[in-house]
Amino acid sequence: MASAATTAPAAKRQRVAAHDESKDHWVLGVHTLMPYLQKAPQLYQKTILKDSDGKIPPYCVCMGDHRRVKALTKLFDEGSASILSNLMMENGANPGRVCVAVGTYKGTPIVAFEHQMGSSGAEILIREMISNTVMTNEFKLGATTFKADAKYLIRIGSAAGINCYQTADGKALKSPQIEAYDVIVASHQVGISCADYSALTGSLNALIRSKEETEKVGKMLSDMGYEMKKGWPVLPLDKSVMDLLKSNIETQLKERNQRFRSTEDVKLGSVYALGNVSKDSLYAETEEEAFTDLRAKLDVGCSEMEFGTISRCGAHKTLLGDKVKTGMAACVLGSIPGDSFAEIDKTVSGMVTDSALVGALETLHAIAEGHKQG
């Protein structure tokens, strides 16, 4: 008779197989307010979610800071905004760990949420928010139904710009030179984080990685659409989303430059489509050469801490048959080499961020217009 110790692995394999055959293919925790809200129709019926059984729309803006989420709601159509975390608290319900808000922008249903700082936290929250139990591709808003071909997720955040020298004497920087108040719209994502590696392998040892594990990760990343370039996994991002986002942010920056800064020395920056690399440690920026090498070799123009995992989650879910298109606009607050923690004018950086937020909303609105029925 087999012992419990020998039967446990088989039982575990059966559970995994059963999960793989499930409709959602997506293991979830409960860290946001959404599962609690969906059980409280008396609350979600007060919001734009009332016609979609408490599920959120497939047009998302995510940010690391709850203050940005709340600021975004001021851009929503008048009377449409609901900060769901506040709604839950006001009614004695569980508000979850992060700020979530919904509303419409020019009639397009939007969800904005906080993904917090770092790849590990972002993975937990992104997985939950884009799951089919929480988000629907067919969102009903009154007499109109939005039938999306994918879930659209745009991160708005801050980053360090990355430059490199194009001459051996270190006097000339490669063009374009990234400076504070520029915006980088991600054209491709370079590398994966420790959180991504652990998620793909189940490994708990960041120091010792077997050849078998490494090959497994390489195969999985290839299946998700990554390409190996100069020893790095590189994920190309959706070009149509990138081009639209870049164009919309350029328009917003131009308008704000003309409106607010025409007589002052400091100008809002430019928008560039370049690669991004996400790091697990903010203070890895002290090792500048690692970053400047990526600018030279793979045209990486910025570094932050979350988008690598956000884009990997999107690519993984797409592989499982539920398409997710991700994008990012990162407002540059300093640059490498130099001072990536430079003192900045918060009024100027705030206008740059506002430009990116409106650009993201305009992008999602333009995409959603092609999905409207009824």
N, C-alpha and C positions, 0 to 999 in steps of 0.2 A: 504493500500500500504506500502510495506516495505521501511524503510529509508535507506539511503546510509550507515549509521553506522551498520545496521544489515546485509546488503548484502555484505559488504566488506570482512568479514571472509570467507564466502562461495566462493567468487571470489578468495580469496587467496588460499583456499583449492583446487580449480580447477586448479590454476596455478601450485601448487605443484604436483598435480596428473598428469598433463600434462608433467611436467618435469620428474617425475618418469618413465613415459612411453617413454621418449625420448631415442635416441640411446646411448647418452653419459652418462646420469645419473650424471652429474658432473657440478655444478654451477661454473662459472669462472669469474674472473676479468681480467683485462689487465694490467699487471705490467712488463712483459718481452717484449723483442723485437720481439718475434716470430710471433704474428699476423700481425705486420707491415712487417716483412720480407716475409711472405707468400704471401703478396700482391705485392711483388717486385721481380718477377722472374728474372729480369735482374741482380739482386744481388745474389739470392741464386743459380743461375746457375753457379756462379763462385766458388761454394763450393761442397762438397760431397753430398749436399742435392739436387743436380740438377735433379736426376732421381726419386726423391720421392716427387715431388711437394712442396719442401720446408719443409717437415716434418722431424723431427729428428729421429735417430735410437733408438731402445729400449735398448741400452747398455749405462748406464749413470754412471758418477762419479760426485758427488756433494760435494761442500766444502763451508765453511762459508766465505772465503776470496778470493776476486777477484785475488789476487796475486798468489794464488795456482792454480787457473784455468789457468792463463797465463803460469805458470811454467809447468803445465801438457802438454801444447801444444808442448813443446820442446821434449817430449817423443813420439810424433806422427811420423808416417812415413814421410820421407822427401817430402816436397811439398804438403802435404795433409791438413795441419792445416789452419783453418780460425777462427780468433777471431771475431765472428759475431758482437759484440758490436762496435768494431773498424770499421768493414766494413760499418755498418750503419752510423756511425758518418762521415766517410770519404765521404759518398755520400749524406749527408744532410738529412738522415732518422732518425727516432726515435730509439735510442739505448736501450730503456727500462731502468730499474733501476739496473739491475745486469749484470755481465759479463757472456756471453755464448760463447762457442767455440766448434767447431767440427773438426774431422779429423779421420784418420785411424791409428790403431796400429796393425802391422803385418797383415794388410789387413782388420781388423775388424773395422766397423764404430762405432765411439764413440762420445757421446756428454758430455761435461763437463760444469757445470754451478755453479754459486754462489747462495747459499740459504740464505746468511746473518746470523746474530746472533739472536738466540732466537726462541722459538716455534711458535710465532704468525707470524713472517715474513716468517719462513720456510714453514708454512702451505700454505700461499698464493702462494709462488713460486713453491712448489712441486705440488700442485693441477694443476697449469697452465701447468707446463712442462710435466707431465705425462698424460695429457688429450688426448683424441683421436683426437682432432682437431690439436694438436701440435706434438704428437708422434705417429708413426706407428709401428705395430708389423711386417709388411712386408716391409722391407727397401730394396730398389733397389740401387745397387752400380755397375754401368756398366752392365755387363752381369750376375752378381751374385745377387740373391735375398736372403736376410736373413729372414726366416720365424720363428720368435721367439714364443715360447710357453708362454712367459710372458714378462713383462717389468722388466728389471734388473737395480736396483738402489743401488749403493754403496756410502756411505758417508765416506770421509776421513777427519779426524779432530783431535783435541786435547782434552784431558780430564784430570781430576784428578783421580788418582788411589785410590782404596779403600781397606784398610786392616782392620783386626780386631784381637783382642787378643784371643788366644785359651786357655789361662790359666788365672785363677782368679787373679793372682798377677800382670798381665799386663806386663810380661816380654817376652813372646813368641807370635809372630804373626802367624796367620793362614797361612798355605802354600797353594798356592804360595804367597810369599810376593811381592807386586807390588811396583816397584820403577820407578823413572824417566828414560825415554828412553825405557821402555817396550812398547809393543803394545797390546791393548785389542781388540780382534775380538769378536763382540757381539754374544753370543749364545742365549740370550733371553733379552727381554726388560721388565722392571718392572715399573708399574705405568703409569699414564697419566698426562698431564699437565693441567693447567687451560684453555689453548687454546683448548685442546682436549675436555674437558668437555663442554665448551661453544659451540664448533662446533657441538657436538652431541645433545645438548639440546636446544640451543638458549638462555640459561640463561645468564644474565648480572650481576648476584649477586654472587660473589665468597664467600660471608660469609654465606648466608642462602641457604641451598640446601634441598629441600623437599624429603621425603621418596619416593614419586612418581618419581621424577627426578632421584634419585639415582638408583632405580630399573630399570628405563628405560635405563640408561647408562650401568648398569650391563648386561642387556639382549642384548643390541647392541654390547657390547664388546665380549660377549660369541659367538654371531653370527659371529663375525670377527675372532674368533679363540683364544681369550684370555682365560686363565684359572685362577680361583681365588686360590691363595696360600697364606696362613697366612695373609689374609686380603688385599692382593695386587693383582691387575690384572696383569697377566704375559703373554706376547706374545712370544711363541717359534718362533725362526727364522729358515729359511730354512737351514737344516743341510748340504746339499750338497754344497750350496754357502759358508756357514761358513767354512767348512772343506777345500775347495779349496782355499779360501782367506787366511786362516791361513797358509796353506802349502806354498803358493806362497810368502807370506811376510817373513816366516821363511827362505826361500831360499835366498831372497834378503838381509836380515839382515846378514846371514852367509857370503855371498859373500863380503859385505861391511866391515864386521869385519876383514875378512882375507886380504882385499885389503888396507884398510885405517888405521886400528887400531891395527895392530899386535904388535906394539912396545910401545903402550901407555897404561896408567892405565885405562882410561875410555873406556868401551866397550858399543857398542850398545846393547840394552836390549833383552829380550825374548818376545815371543808371547804367549798369553794365551787366551783361549776361556772362557769367563765369561759373566755374565749379565751386563746390563747397566741400570742406572736410569737417567732420564733427569729432570732437575730442571728449574723453571721459573726464578729464581734469581741466578746469579753467586755467590752472597755473602751468599747464604744459606749454603755454605761450612763451615762457621764459627760455625755452629751447628753440630759438628763432629759426635755425637752419633747417629743421625738419619741415617747417611751414614754407620757407622760401624755396626749398627744393620742389615742393608740390606746385608752386606757382610756375616754376621754370619747366617742369616736366609734364604737368597735367592741367595747366591753366586754371589752377585753383585760386580764386580771388578772395575767399573769406573763410572764416572758421567760427563755428558756434558749437552748441552742445546737444542739440536735439534732432535736427533734421535728418541726420543719417538713419536714426532709428525710425522716425516717422515715415521716411521714404521706403525703408526696408519693410515695414509693416504693410504699407500700401502695395509694394511689389509682391509680398507673400500672399496677401489676400487676393490679388489679381490672379496669381498662379492657381489659387484654390477655386477660381471661377467667379469671383466677385470683384469686378474691376474697380480699382481705386487710382485716381490720378492726383499726384501731389505736386505742390509747388512751394517756393519760398521766396520772400523778399526780405533781405536782411539789411538793416540800417547800420552803417559803419560808424563806430564810435572811436576808433583808433586804428593804428596799422602796424604791421610787422614787415620789415624791421623798423624799430623805433619804439614808440610808446603805444602799446595796445590798450593801456589803461589811462589814456590822456584825459586831462580835464576838458570838459566840453561845455558848450553853451546849451543849456537844457531847452531854452526857447527855440533854438534852431533845430536841435535833435527832435524836439516835439513836433515841429512842422514837418520834418522828414518822415517821422513815424506816421503822422496823420496822412501824408501823401500816400504812403504805402498801404495804409488801411483803406482809404477810399479807392486806391487802385485795385486792391483785392476785391472789394465789393463790386466795383464796376466790371471786373473780370468775371466774377461768378454770375452777375446779372446778365451779361452778354451770353454766357454759356447757357444759362437757364432759359433764356428767351427761345432757344431752339428746342426746348423740351416741353413747352407749354401745350396743353390740350384742353379743349373746352372753353 
